[in-house]
Amino acid sequence: MSNTTAIIAPLMGPAAALQTACASALGAGADYIEFRIDVINDDAAVTAAIRAHPKARVVLTARCPTEGGATADDDERRAERLTAALAAALENPDRPEWRRSISGDHKALPPILVDIEAATWRRSSTARATIATAIRAQTNHTGLILSRHYFDRPHWLDEPDPIAAATRELRDLDSVAAEASRESGAVSAVPKLAITVRDARDSFAILAALQARAAPTIAIAMGESGLAARVLAPRYGGALAYAPVEADQASAPGQLTIAVMRDRYRFDETNLSTGVFGVIGWPVSHSRSPQLHNAAMRAAGIGGVFTPMPTPPTADALAAFLTLIEEHPRLGVRGMSVTIPHKQHALRFVQQRGGALSGLAEKCGAINTLSFNPDETPQWRGDNTDAIAARDAMRDAIGDDVLQQAPVRILGAGGAARAVITALLGVGCKITVMNRSEEPAVQLAAALGCAQAPWEQRNTRFAGVIVNCTPIGMTPHVTETPVSADALTGAVAVFDTVYTPAETRLLREARAAGVRTISGVEMFIRQAAAQFELWHKAIAPLDCFRPILTE
């Protein structure tokens, strides 16, 4: 089964470089070139670029100011500019003849598409007539996109059923598209809904609404949190996806470049049967898990896409997202990494659902791996691959004898700390836990049977192993460190579970003090390999992991 979603490369200017930019986009593999007439603001340059590339499929857009446009032109003037560009596109004798696809291949949409806001079509009879007349005058080449943009997150995403709310929006756009098709004679009229989203639940609600559609539809989640909806458009039947050649040509928040879509997120390999995986956390944009797992699935010949799944830092937010996945199994989400701050929330969710937990997950009281299979009982399973990964990374670096004899100071009291403590207690380590908020450390120490000390003592010298299980020093806060450089002198080893960057300030200063260091990369590779094997029942291709994490 092939990918049927076409890529549109937006061109925003400058006008002088438009023809070169058009050639670059076509060379990068764009299916359509979008000319943002309102941003370029040089109609002669637009028509020249269109004429210079007679075989290019084009999207013509002159966006209104209330929906992200860069021109003060009124509706009527924008319609005139659109039809002038349309005339240039239509006069190309080499443009391919369009034939209606019977296969559902959206790459076979008309070679010329005119994007106009649904609101503009409804409110301006003059603009409507101008565009309709221009389209009706030509034959078998031109379609319409009837678009609606929410640059502020719409309140209806907070309704009890956001999928039904998104479906309602799309049906309203359907009615506008049908009117436009009748009035203009356009061979295709595609509804487009672009929404700023907050989190993964918003994105997957939009994807679920898209999946239920029979007619060609564009549904876009804007912003950093909408990444999954962009890269998974082929999985759920999206007609078109927007991706610039260069990041500075993005026409809306959250657009990825064509190269990132294809190389990192396997866009061309994604189809209606692709498995969906992701990493849940808040924040999660720093995670290298998508690069790692997508590369591993590609190397192993497994059909799947792994995306960020940002989820606000409460148990209720996590439960709301996982419930949506559970209630809509056709979304095909089957596996999720879990990171800060949801490792304990995820364990409680699995328990509440009567799911299965590995013995190590129960001991840790936290999970970093979720599996969902709607055809099995129970449907949910939670595992902890952090614990063994941390233990083995430390063993390989300093040896069993040192690990068993040296005292260990754990910084942090979250899910990662629970996993590391559980694993190290299993080899007989003497552990003291410290946390910025004292009560979680007290509770963790009591639950697992180790010592606890005040956070302020972290900067006292310590002749043992220091393990950072906090996010301090993680990208983008790379200048931060949980321990002063002076306090590192005399330590046996320093292990930082942070893996972005591969060498944190903590590790750099420990190395300068002559202390052995263990990067979070070592733990991350091991835990990711174990996740891969749990989800795919296949050996992880480890040779592709390390280059990604150390590049």
Order of alpha helices (4+ residues) and beta strands (2+ residues): beta-alpha-beta-alpha-alpha-beta-alpha-beta-alpha-alpha-beta-alpha-beta-alpha-beta-alpha-beta-beta-alpha-beta-alpha-beta-alpha-beta-alpha-beta-beta-alpha-alpha-beta-alpha-beta-alpha-beta-beta-beta-alpha-beta-alpha-alpha
